[in-house]
Amino acid sequence: MNRFLIGLLVLLPWLPGALQAETSTPHTGAITVDQAVQEALASNMGLRSEAKKLEIKARDSQWSFQKFFPTITAGAGWLRWNDVASQGRIVNITPVVGPTGIIGLTPTIFPTDPQNIGAQINVQFTLNLATFAAIRQTLAEWDAGRLSYEAARQQLASNTRKTFYQILGLLQTRELIGAQAANAATRLAQIEAAYRIGTRPELDVLQAQVAVENRHSDQREINLRIDQSLYGFSQLLGRPPTKDIALSGAINPQPPAGDLSGDDLAARYVERRFDVRGLDAQDKVLQAQASEVTSEAYPQLVLGYSADPSLNDPWHSNFLAGANWMQVNGAVTVQLQWKLDTLLPGSSYWTQRADLENARQSLQASRKQLRDAARAEIITLVEQIDTSKSALESLEKNAEAARRAETLAQAAFHAGVRSLLEVQDADLQAQAAQLSLLQEKIRLTNALVDLEVALNTPLEDIHGN
């Protein structure tokens, strides 16, 4: 494999993966990088999945006040008393009047029947600190979900931009290979004509044929890589897998004017990153969970109401007679309850508190590690941008000189003063120089996109474009 293919492996890193897309209507016309980003944000299946998860958390947050709702249960059915006599109820007391006045009281016992139709309703409302902690946890989970969704949007936009420019680079490389293949074919025809009249040896013909076949192999390889890249890109856009996508644009990175300081940028913007803010949101969730566990150690107020009307002897009694409807267990209750098991050493209350505290400590350690890694990433990206800015100028001069040398070598070959190997070497040098320039442009473009993600800030807001 020649130097071009070695450079090609550097040019094309693995493209970001994407979930399978649903079938949609065909797309026509070339798209720009901004159009590609907008289409991906609107149609990517992975982002749609994240949006549905966020929708669940948004609904939970919107209705978080439902945790104050009481528990209400109701039921009805047939019942038969096992001990009918015990169900007798005094429904009236009649005074007994004698010659000297009231001499006694006669109770009226309501006769019960084994057959009854009963109904029951229970309403219970519990007020404790756990209710408020649960609401805070729901709101914290919504905030964490929102940050996760925004991070997914940002990553999708970044992957789409980088993939777009990587494919542009492959397309430009294919044009370069096509031009080299045309040159090789022209030389082969010239050498074969000279061989037939005896002015060129057979060795030159064989070398020229090998050069043409190498270029054809390069073309097949680059076409396959372009097709694979377009299939992945189509899924990023939320389209069915296809290679029929036309791109409109050029690789022309515009780094911020002036010098950038990685340390300064890290100090100013690292707290804005979605991953750092996401850990802070998770910490709020853990705090709410810890508050919910802690609230178990405090008393709770329980308000209750229950009613259990039942119709005695429903087959023969008058439904409208109030005495037929008995309340055996109905009541209004006000209780103060306290879980005393929380006072026992080694109970689940203590282990849960310890577990949540350790989880928060682990999260804080992860946050510090993440900030250090983010700072190193920002500094590395700034160094890459500075290096690429310096390298582009010399690479452009080198590519121009290589193209000039290639032109002169071809002219000398046609004049018969240069050998085939010399002109082929000039071709390879020109191709390598142009490929190196293209690689550096893509490297700078990717670094600029990654820096925006690392800072969660557009570059024009940082230093001006």
N, C-alpha and C positions, 0 to 999 in steps of 0.2 A: 504494500500500500504506500502510495507516494505521500509527499508532505502535505498535499491538499487534504487528503482524508484524515491525516493526523490533526490538522487544524480544525477540520469539520467536527471532530469529536469534542474539541474544546468549545466550539461555537454553540453546539446544541446540547444544553443540559437537559435532564429529564423534565418533561413538561408536567405541570400540576395536574393531578387527577381530578375527575369530575364525575358526579353521579349520572346514571342513565337519564336521558331527557325524554319527555313525552313527545309523541308525534305532533308536529305543528305544520303550519302552512309554509310553503317554500319561500325562500328569501332570494331576492335577486338584487344585482347591483353591488358595486364595491362599497365596503364600509371603512370608515376611519376608525382610529383607535378610540376616540370618544364615543362614537356610535356603538362600537363593540362593548365598551364598558357599560353603557346604558342598557344594551340588550341583555348582557349577562346579569345585571342587577335586577332586571325585570323578569327574566325567564329561567335562570339557572335553578335546577331542581334541588340542589343542596341548599341554596339560600331559601327556597320556598319551604323546605323542611324546617329550617331554623325559624322562619317567620311563623309557622304554625305553632312551634314550641313557645315562641314569644306571645302569640295570641292566647295561649292557655294561661300563661302567667299574668297577662294583662287582665284577663277576665277574673282570675282569682283576686288580683289587686283591686279591681273595680268593685267587687262584691265582698271585700274583706269584712265589712260591717256585719255580715251574716253570722259571724261568730258570736254576736250578741243575741241571736235568735234563741228563743226557748225551745226545748225539746217537747214536741206534742205528739202523743199517740192516742189512737182511738180504736175501738173494736166493739163488736156486738155479736150475740149468739144466744143459743138456747142453753139453759142450765137446769139441773134437777138437784134439789136439796137432799142431802143424805139424812139430815136430822131436821124434819119440818118443825118440830116443836121449838127448837132453839131459834127459829127465825121469826117467832111471833113478836109483834111490836105493839106497844101501847099507842093508840091513835086518839084516845079521848079519855077524860076523867069526868065522870058525872057525880055531882054531889048528891048525897042521900039526905033528904029533908024529913025531919020528924016533927012532933008537936012542939018541941022546944027549939027547933031550928035545924041547922045542918048537923047531922049526927055521924056522917061518914062520907067516904069517897068510893065510888065504884069505877074501876078502870075498864076501859073497852079495849079488848085485845083483838087486833086485826087477824083474822084467820088466814093462815098461809097455805099454799098448795105446793106440792113437789115440783110442778111444772112452772117454769118461768122463762121469760125472754129478757135478757140483760144486755146492757150497753155500758161502756166504760170509756172515759176520757181522762188523760193525765197530761198535765202541763207542768214542766219543771224548768226553772231558770237558775243557772249557777253563775255567780259573779265572783271572780277571783283574779289574781294578777296574771294567771296563765292566759286568760282571754286577751289581754292587752299585748302580752308577749307574742302570742300567735299572730295577731294583726301585724305587729312589727316584722315578724319573720316573713309573712306574705309579701309585705311591701319591699323588704330587702331582697327576696327572691325575684321579684319583678325587676328591681334595679339590676341585679346580676344578670338576668335574662336579657335585658335591654342592651347591656354592655356586650354580652356574648354575641348578640345579633349584629350590633354595629361592627364588632371585630370581624365577624364573618363577611359582612359587606365589604369592609376595607380590604380583607385578604383576597376576596374574589376580584375586586377591581384591580388590585396589584398583580395577581396572577394573569388576568386578562391582558393588561398592558404589556407585561413582560413576554407573554406568549405571542402577542401580536408582533412585537418587534423581533422576536426570535424567528418567526416565520418570514418576516420581511428580509431578514438576513439570509435565510435559506434561499429565498427567491432571487436575491441579488447574487448569491453564490452560484445558483444555477445559470444565471445569465453569463457569469464569468466563465464557467465551465463550457457553456455553449460556444462562446467566442474562441476559447482555446481549442475546442474540438473542430471548429470550422478552420482554424489556422492549420491544425494537424492534418486535416483532410486535404487542404490546398497543397501543403508541402508534399504529402504522399502522391498526389496526382502529378506534381512537377517532377518528383524524383523518379516515378515510374516512367514518365515520358523520356527523361534523360537516360534511364537504364536501357530503354528499348533502342536508343541510338548509340549506346555504348559509352556515354560520358559519365555515368554514375555506377558504382559497384552494387552488387546485389545486397551487400550488407546494409547500405543506406536504405534500400527498399524495405528490408526486414525491420530495421529500427523504426522507420516511419510507420509501418503497419502496427507495430507494438504500441507506438505512441497513440495512434488513432483508437485502438482497442482499449487502451487504458482510459482515454477520455470517455469512450462509450460506457465503460464500467463505472466511471465517476458519475456520469449522467444518470445511470440507473440507480445508483446509491442515493444521490441527492433527491431524485424523484420519489423514491420510497420514503425518505425521511420527511419530505414535504407532505406527502399524503398522510403519514402517521401523525404529524403535527396538526394538520388540518382536522383530522378526525377528533383529536383531543380538544382542539380549539372550538369545534362545533358544539361539543358537549358542555364546554364552559359557557357558551352562549345560550344553552338551553335548547339547541336545535337537535334534530335527529342526526346520528353520525353521518357525516358527509365530508367530502373533500372539495365540493363545489362552492368555495368561498373566495371571493375576490377582495383583496385588501387594497386600500388607498392610503398612501402615506410614505414617509421617508424616515430613515434613521438619522435624526439630526438632534442629538442631545444638547440641551441648553442648561449647563450648570449655573448655579447662582454666581453672580458677579462678586469679585473680591474673595478674600480668604475666609474659610470656615474653621472654627475651632471645635473639635470634637468634645473636649471637656466642657466648654461653655454651653454647647447645645445640649449635652447630657444633663447638665445642672439645671437648665431652663425648662426642658421639655420632657424629661423622662417620666415625670408624674402624670403626664397626659396620655401615656400609652394605655391602650385598652387592656393589655394583659395585667399591668400594674393595678389599674382601676378595678379590673375584674376580681383580683385577690382582695382588694379592700371591700368590695361588695360581698364576697364570700365571708369575710370576717364579720360583717354586720349580720349575716345570716346566723353565724355561729353565736354571736352575742345574743341574738333573739332566742335561739334555742337554749342557751345557758339561762337566760331569764325565765324561760318557760319551766325549766327544771327547778330552778330556785324557788319559784312560786309555789311548788308543791309543799314547801315547808311552812307555809302560812295558811291560816284558816280561810275557808271559803263560805260565802253566804249562799244558801240554797232555798229558793222560794218554790213552793209546789201547790198545785191544786189538782184534786181528783174528784171525779163524780162517777157513780156506778148505778144509775137508775135501772130497776128491773121491774117488769110487769108480772105481778103474781097471778097465776092461773089465767094465762092469756086467752085460753079457749072459751072461757065463760065470763070473765070479768069485764066490767065496763072500762074501755080504754081511757075515757076522760075522767074517771074518778081519781082524784089526787091520792087517795089512800092506797090505791093499787101500786103506785110507784114508790118504791122504797130505796133509800140511800143507806146501804149497809156499811160501806167503807169510805164513802166520800168525805173529803176533808180539805182544809186549807192548812198548809204547813210553812213555817219559817224556821229554818235550821242553820246553825253555825257548825260546820264540819271541819275537822282537822285530822290530817293523815299523820298519826303518831309514829308510823313505821319509818318516817324520814329521820326520826331521832336515833334510830338504831345504827350503830357503826357497822359499816360493810353492806348497808342496804343499797338497792339499785339507785336511790337518790344520790348517794355519795359517789358511786362509781360513774354514774352519768355525768355528774359535775366534773369529776376528775378527767374523764374522757374528753369532754368538750374543752376544758382548759388546755389539755395537751394538744388537741386539734388546733386551737388558736395559736399556741406556741409554734407548732409545726408550720402553720400558715405564715406566721411572721418570719420564720427562718427562710421559707420559700420566697417570700417577698423580697427579703434582703438579697438572696441569691439571684433573683430575677432582675433586681435593679442593677446589680453588678454586671450581670450578663448583658443587660440592655445598654449600659454605659460602654462596655467593651464593643458591642455591636455598632453603636453610633460612632465611636472613635474609629473603628475599622472602616466603616463606610465613608467617613470623611477623608480618611487617608486614601482610600480607593479612588474617590472622586478627584482629589488633588493629583494623584499619580496619573490618572487617565487624562486629566486636563493637560498635564505636562507632556504625556506621551503622544497625544493626538497630533500635535504640531509636527513632531519629528516623523511620525508614521505617515502623515500626509505627504511630507517631502520625500520620504523614502518610496512611497507608492508611486509618486509622480516620476521619480528618477528611474524606478524599475520599469514603468510603462515606456519611458523614453528609450531605455536600453533595449527593451523588447522590440520596439519599432526599428531601431537601428540594426539589431541583430537579424531581423527578418529581411530588411533591405540588403544587408551584406550577404545573407544566404542566397537570396534571389540573384545577386550579382556574382555568386560563386566564390566569394572570398571568405565565407564562414562555413564551418561544418554543420551537419545536422545536429550533432550532440550539443554544439555551442548554442544554436538557436533554441533547441528544446530546453536547455538549462536557463536561458533568458526568459522563456515562457514560464517555467516553474518559479523563477525568482519574482517575476511580475505578479504571478498568481498568489504566491505566498505573501508578498508585500500588501496586496489589496485585501487578502483575507485577514491579515494581522490588523489592518486599519478597521475593517468591518467588525472584527472581534472586539477591538477596544471601544468602538462606538456602542456596541451592544452592552459591553461590560459597564460603561459609564451610564447608559440608560437604565440598566437594572439597578445600579447603585443609587441613582437618583430616586427611582421608584421605591426602593427599599428604605431609603432615608426618610422619605415622607411617611411611610408606615411606621418606622422606628420612632419618629417624633410625633406622629399623629397630627401633623401640621403641614399644610402646603408650603413648598419651598419658596414661593413668591412672598409668603408672609414672614419668612425668616430673614432673607438677605436680598430679595429682589432678583428678578430673572433678567 
